[in-house]
Amino acid sequence: MNIIYALIITMFFTGCDLFDSNEIKLKKLQAQTQKDMAQIKLEKELANIDKSKELEKVKLQSELEQGNFEQTMQLRQQDNEMRLNIYIALIVALLIIVISSFIYYFFKRRHENELRQYKDNLDKYFHQQENNTRLKIAEKLIDAVASGQLNQEQKTQLVNTFNGQINEQKEQRKQIPLAEEE
């Protein structure tokens, strides 16, 4: 039993490192320190990896935001260019309409002036023809009256007929429609 007691006590004291030398303690301490240092390095590397991952995440996120910003700016620029093109097209269309209306007004006024001038020329021509006709009739009446072949009743009838023809010609000229009045 003594042996058992001795074994139990040896086992007990071997766990307490009572019999270890300083060298062994120093080696154990160095090994423990190296373990601790390795663990600290590992933790630092993990922290650095986490930081680098976070930095990469931040970089990727900033690149993504920058890409979204650039895409938004491109869309806005395209929208602005499209609006500018629409405004230019509207201004050109408005200018074309204004210029066309002025050209139409110019040619319409020119046509009206030509019609008015044509009507005036016709009036002058008919007035001149009427005056020539009157002169010829008056000459014939004077010749007929001067010849003495007509009696008083025939003379009166000629004068009345002459006056009636003049009034009829004036009414006919008033009734002739012009292209402008249609």
C-alpha positions in Angstrom: 0.0 0.0 0.0 2.9 2.2 0.5 3.6 1.9 -3.1 0.2 3.0 -3.9 0.4 5.9 -1.7 3.8 6.8 -3.2 2.4 6.5 -6.7 -0.6 8.7 -6.0 1.6 11.3 -4.4 4.0 11.2 -7.4 1.2 11.6 -9.8 -0.2 14.4 -7.8 3.1 16.3 -7.7 3.9 15.6 -11.4 0.9 17.6 -12.3 2.1 20.5 -10.2 5.5 20.6 -11.9 7.3 20.5 -8.6 10.0 18.3 -10.0 10.5 20.2 -13.2 13.6 22.1 -13.8 13.8 25.8 -14.7 14.8 24.9 -18.2 11.7 22.9 -18.8 9.7 25.7 -17.3 11.4 28.2 -19.5 10.8 26.1 -22.6 7.2 25.7 -21.6 6.9 29.4 -21.0 8.5 30.1 -24.4 6.2 27.6 -26.1 3.3 29.2 -24.4 4.5 32.7 -25.4 5.0 31.5 -29.0 1.5 30.1 -29.0 0.1 33.3 -27.6 2.1 35.3 -30.1 1.0 33.1 -33.0 -2.6 33.5 -31.8 -2.2 37.3 -31.6 -0.7 37.4 -35.1 -3.5 35.2 -36.3 -6.0 37.5 -34.7 -4.3 40.6 -36.2 -4.2 38.9 -39.6 -7.9 38.0 -39.2 -8.6 41.6 -38.2 -6.5 42.9 -41.1 -8.4 40.5 -43.4 -11.7 41.7 -42.0 -10.5 45.3 -42.4 -9.3 44.6 -46.0 -12.6 42.9 -46.7 -14.4 45.9 -45.2 -12.2 48.2 -47.3 -13.0 46.1 -50.4 -16.6 46.3 -49.5 -16.4 50.1 -49.1 -14.4 50.3 -52.4 -16.9 48.2 -54.2 -19.8 50.1 -52.7 -18.2 53.4 -53.7 -17.5 52.1 -57.2 -21.1 51.0 -57.4 -22.4 54.3 -56.2 -20.0 56.1 -58.6 -21.3 53.9 -61.5 -24.9 54.6 -60.5 -24.1 58.3 -60.3 -22.4 58.2 -63.8 -25.3 56.3 -65.2 -27.8 58.8 -63.7 -25.8 61.7 -65.1 -25.7 60.0 -68.6 -29.5 59.5 -68.4 -30.0 63.1 -67.4 -27.7 64.3 -70.2 -29.6 62.2 -72.7 -32.9 63.6 -71.4 -31.6 67.1 -71.7 -30.3 66.5 -75.2 -33.7 65.0 -76.2 -35.5 68.0 -74.7 -33.2 70.4 -76.6 -33.9 68.5 -79.8 -37.6 68.7 -79.2 -37.4 72.5 -78.5 -35.3 73.0 -81.6 -37.8 71.0 -83.7 -40.7 73.1 -82.3 -38.9 76.4 -83.0 -38.1 75.3 -86.6 -41.7 74.2 -87.1 -42.9 77.5 -85.8 -40.5 79.4 -88.0 -41.6 77.4 -91.0 -45.3 78.2 -90.2 -44.6 81.9 -89.8 -42.5 82.2 -93.0 -45.1 80.2 -94.9 -47.9 82.4 -93.6 -45.9 85.5 -94.7 -45.3 84.1 -98.1 -48.9 83.1 -98.5 -50.0 86.6 -97.4 -47.5 88.2 -99.8 -48.7 86.2 -102.8 -52.4 86.7 -101.9 -51.9 90.4 -101.7 -50.0 90.4 -105.0 -52.8 88.3 -106.6 -55.4 90.7 -105.2 -53.5 93.7 -106.6 -53.2 92.0 -110.0 -56.9 91.3 -110.0 -57.7 94.9 -108.9 -55.4 96.2 -111.7 -57.0 93.9 -114.2 -60.4 95.1 -113.2 -59.3 98.7 -113.4 -57.9 98.1 -116.9 -61.1 96.4 -117.9 -63.1 99.3 -116.6 -60.9 101.8 -118.5 -61.2 99.7 -121.6 -65.0 99.4 -121.4 -65.3 103.1 -120.5 -63.2 104.0 -123.5 -65.2 101.6 -125.8 -68.4 103.1 -124.4 -67.1 106.6 -125.1 -66.1 105.6 -128.6 -69.5 104.0 -129.2 -71.2 107.1 -127.9 -69.2 109.3 -130.2 -70.0 107.1 -133.2 -73.7 107.1 -132.3 -73.7 110.8 -131.7 -72.0 111.3 -135.1 -74.6 109.2 -136.8 -77.4 111.0 -135.0 -75.9 114.3 -136.0 -75.6 113.1 -139.6 -79.1 111.8 -139.6 -80.6 115.0 -138.0 -78.4 117.1 -140.3 -79.6 115.3 -143.4 -83.2 116.3 -142.5 -84.7 113.0 -143.3 -86.1 112.4 -139.8 -89.2 113.9 -138.4 -89.6 115.1 -134.8 -91.0 111.9 -133.5 -88.1 109.8 -134.9 -85.6 112.3 -133.4 -87.2 111.9 -129.9 -87.2 108.1 -130.3 -83.5 108.1 -131.3 -82.5 110.2 -128.3 -84.5 107.9 -125.9 -83.0 104.8 -127.4 -79.5 106.3 -127.1 -80.1 107.1 -123.4 -81.5 103.6 -122.7 -78.5 101.8 -124.2 -76.1 103.8 -122.0 -78.0 102.8 -118.9 -78.2 99.1 -119.9 -74.4 99.0 -120.5 -73.8 100.4 -117.0 -76.0 97.8 -115.4 -74.3 95.0 -117.4 -70.9 96.1 -116.1 -72.1 96.0 -112.5 -73.5 92.5 -113.0 -70.2 91.0 -114.5 -68.6 89.0 -111.6 -64.9 89.0 -111.2 -62.8 86.1 -110.0 -61.9 88.0 -106.9 -65.6 88.4 -105.9 -66.4 84.7 -106.4 
